[in-house]
Amino acid sequence: GHTLRVAFSEVKRKTEASEAGETPTTKLIVKNVPFEARTRDLRALFQAYGTIKRLRLPKKATGGHRGFAFVDFASVEDAVHAKEQVAHTHLLVDILY
């Protein structure tokens, strides 16, 4: 039941927050990542769409990850392609069932 939500990651400033729409960047934020998922699971999913420069799964102070990840691609085209293909994907369905 964990559908991934993928969006372009960007730092919003007060003036930019009011602007509508997304500007494509090389960095994606992936939300609703199952807590059973590991970095290798996300890397396996996203590397099919381009070269990954960096993948981060922020940790909680108590251990485990926080349920979201950042994926930084080598090019904007790779990030756009990955966003289009991975949006609404169920991660770990094959592993859990």
CORCORCOR-V354458 format. One record per pair of residues at least 24 apart in sequence whose C-alpha atoms are under 8 Angstrom apart, sorted by sequence separation. I is the first residue (numbers start at 1). J is the second residue. If there is no record, write none. Layout:
I_J + I_J
//
This chain:
6_30 + 50_74 + 51_75 + 5_30 + 6_31 + 4_30 + 5_31 + 4_31 + 5_32 + 51_78 + 4_32 + 50_78 + 3_32 + 4_33 + 35_64 + 49_78 + 50_79 + 2_32 + 3_33 + 35_65 + 49_79 + 2_33 + 35_66 + 2_34 + 35_67 + 49_81 + 50_82 + 34_67 + 49_82 + 33_67 + 32_67 + 33_68 + 31_67 + 32_68 + 33_69 + 46_82 + 31_68 + 30_68 + 31_69 + 29_68 + 30_69 + 29_69 + 30_70 + 46_86 + 29_70 + 30_71 + 28_70 + 29_71 + 27_70 + 28_71 + 27_71 + 28_72 + 27_72 + 26_72 + 27_73 + 26_73 + 26_74 + 26_75 + 26_76 + 25_76 + 26_77 + 28_79 + 41_92 + 24_76 + 26_78 + 27_79 + 26_79 + 25_79 + 37_91 + 24_79 + 28_83 + 37_92 + 24_80 + 34_91 + 33_91 + 34_92 + 9_70 + 7_83 + 6_83 + 6_86 + 6_87 + 4_86 + 5_87 + 6_88 + 4_87 + 5_88 + 3_87 + 4_88 + 3_88 + 4_89 + 3_89 + 4_90 + 3_90 + 4_91 + 2_90 + 3_91 + 1_90 + 2_91
//
